Structure formats: structure tokens, C-alpha cells
Amino acid sequence: MSIDPPGSGSTVRRIMLGASLRRLREERGLTREVAGFHIRASESKISRMELGRVGFKTRDVEDLLTLYGVNDDADRRGLLEMVREANTPGWWHKYSDLLPSWFSTYVGLEEAASLIRTYEVQFVPGLLQTAAYARTVIRLGYPDVPDEEIERRVHLRMERQERLLRNDGPKLWAVIDEAALRRPIGGKEIMYEQLQHLMAVAGLPAITLQVMPFQFGMHAAEGGAFTILRFPESDLSDVVYVEQLWGALYLDKREDIDPYLTAMEQLCIESTTPGGTAEILGDILREI
């Protein structure tokens, strides 16, 4: 299933609220058609609400809770608070003029994730880039925009990284293809700084960094880069993010996720140990 791009609110809160409403409806043995009629809407709107694909109106949720027999004030307040949170703009809303809707979705999911597992072939992952490296990569993608916009995009990327340093931040497990480390993005100075940065962050408790070395040749993820996001809420499935040239896929069905989980597990087995990562980074640094 593809997750539709959100507005400016919390993607994960919408998904959680939708899952709660679906569970309540099913417990009452009601169809989506009946629920839709109760709030003067279509069956398809109930489906979109339950999948977290649309925003929520407080009145609609109040009416559905009444239909589903949720009469306890505390229970109702908790679910209605989720409506408010789902409709509250995230910190990245100030960059909404820069972010395509499909990537705004990703930033919202990334913000809520407890574990981010990523495999990158072309570049160092965005969450591990230095400002100078990020600036070069962003300029490559947006060659005609003013310097001011480039700097705002760089600042957005740096703000995303700050969450990794918080006590409540996610764990990041990154596997980088050796080719991405040897590709001279921005010249020797920028690459030298970037590799030193990777050496430093690889020692942080919240970050696991592995390298897929050339020596393995063909491997489990020849199809390209992807990211798997896991959330602390047990009701939420993992989400696989696959970025394309001008868009992205968001997958959350078990049959779609499993091949990526298998590929990631195999990548982690075949890639370097922490000591091997430091060795490869050191070798490349000495060659620059």
C-alpha cells in the first residue's frame, strides 16, 4: 500500500488514530458504510480515515466515538487529543515551501520512528551528511535555485540530524555501499571531512554504521537504496521508504515489507563489523 502524502500534521498520529477507529468499529460489528452514513460521509471516506490518509474533523470523530459506544470521558478525551495532535503542524512545516508532499510524509515518519534502518548506494545517508557534503548533493539536485534556498535545505537536513542526539531520539542503523564512500562528492576536502565525520558518529551509542564492501560483488540489495522505519507504537507496522527521482513509495503491507527486511538482514550479515567499518574508512581517508 502506498501512504498518501499528508498535510502538515503528524503522519503517525493520523495512522494511529485511524487504526484506533477501525478497531472500535470492528469491535461493534459495524460496516464502513454504516459508519459513513452516521457522519454524513461515504464508505470510502471512512476507509481513508482508518488508513490515516486524510485529516480528521473533531466533530466527525466525536460522532464516530458515540456510534462506537465510547462514552467514558477519559477515553474520549484521549482520542480527541490525538485529533489535535494529528492536525498540529510539525517543526518541518516552516520548510513546507521547499518540501514536496511525498518527502514531507517521510520527515513526519522519521520524526516518529524509534528505529531507522537504511541502505544507501549513491550518497552518504542524509542523516549522516556534513553540511558541506549536503550542500553539494542538494546543489546537484537543484542546480538552478538561489543560494538562500540551498542553505535552507541544508539547514533542514541538519535539523533532522539533531534528533539523533536527543535522549528520546531514534536508533539509526545505516549500511553504506563502499562506492558511496569512494565517490568524490564535492572534492577531496569535503570528502575528507565527511569520512572523518562518519568515523566520529560511528562511535555514538544511537548509531550503527556498516559498509558493504566491493569484495561481496552481488548482494541482497542490488535493487537500490531503501529505508525501513519502525515505530514505538505496537499498533503500527514498519514502513519501507523507497525514493525515486521525483517521488517515493511508502510500503506498509507485510508482503511488501518482508523482502526488504530480509534484504536488510542479509546486508547486515555481509557488511563490515564496527571494527571493519573503521578500517575501511581509515583506508579511504589515507588514499585521499
Rosetta blueprint (number, residue, H / E / L):
1 M L
2 S L
3 I L
4 D L
5 P L
6 P L
7 G L
8 S L
9 G L
10 S L
11 T H
12 V H
13 R H
14 R H
15 I H
16 M H
17 L H
18 G H
19 A H
20 S H
21 L H
22 R H
23 R H
24 L H
25 R H
26 E H
27 E H
28 R L
29 G L
30 L L
31 T L
32 R H
33 E H
34 V H
35 A H
36 G H
37 F H
38 H H
39 I L
40 R L
41 A L
42 S L
43 E H
44 S H
45 K H
46 I H
47 S H
48 R H
49 M H
50 E H
51 L L
52 G L
53 R L
54 V L
55 G L
56 F L
57 K L
58 T H
59 R H
60 D H
61 V H
62 E H
63 D H
64 L H
65 L H
66 T H
67 L H
68 Y L
69 G L
70 V L
71 N L
72 D L
73 D H
74 A H
75 D H
76 R H
77 R H
78 G H
79 L H
80 L H
81 E H
82 M H
83 V H
84 R H
85 E H
86 A H
87 N L
88 T L
89 P L
90 G L
91 W H
92 W H
93 H H
94 K H
95 Y H
96 S L
97 D L
98 L L
99 L L
100 P L
101 S H
102 W H
103 F H
104 S H
105 T H
106 Y H
107 V H
108 G H
109 L H
110 E H
111 E H
112 A H
113 A L
114 S L
115 L E
116 I E
117 R E
118 T E
119 Y E
120 E E
121 V L
122 Q L
123 F L
124 V L
125 P L
126 G H
127 L H
128 L H
129 Q L
130 T L
131 A H
132 A H
133 Y H
134 A H
135 R H
136 T H
137 V H
138 I H
139 R H
140 L H
141 G H
142 Y L
143 P L
144 D L
145 V L
146 P L
147 D H
148 E H
149 E H
150 I H
151 E H
152 R H
153 R H
154 V H
155 H H
156 L H
157 R H
158 M H
159 E H
160 R H
161 Q H
162 E H
163 R H
164 L H
165 L H
166 R L
167 N L
168 D L
169 G L
170 P L
171 K E
172 L E
173 W E
174 A E
175 V E
176 I E
177 D E
178 E H
179 A H
180 A H
181 L H
182 R H
183 R L
184 P L
185 I L
186 G L
187 G L
188 K H
189 E H
190 I H
191 M H
192 Y H
193 E H
194 Q H
195 L H
196 Q H
197 H H
198 L H
199 M H
200 A H
201 V H
202 A L
203 G L
204 L L
205 P L
206 A L
207 I E
208 T E
209 L E
210 Q E
211 V E
212 M E
213 P L
214 F H
215 Q H
216 F H
217 G L
218 M L
219 H L
220 A L
221 A L
222 E L
223 G L
224 G L
225 A L
226 F E
227 T E
228 I E
229 L E
230 R E
231 F L
232 P L
233 E L
234 S L
235 D L
236 L L
237 S L
238 D L
239 V E
240 V E
241 Y E
242 V E
243 E E
244 Q E
245 L L
246 W L
247 G E
248 A E
249 L E
250 Y E
251 L E
252 D L
253 K L
254 R H
255 E H
256 D H
257 I H
258 D H
259 P H
260 Y H
261 L H
262 T H
263 A H
264 M H
265 E H
266 Q H
267 L H
268 C H
269 I H
270 E H
271 S L
272 T L
273 T L
274 P H
275 G H
276 G H
277 T H
278 A H
279 E H
280 I H
281 L H
282 G H
283 D H
284 I H
285 L H
286 R H
287 E H
288 I L
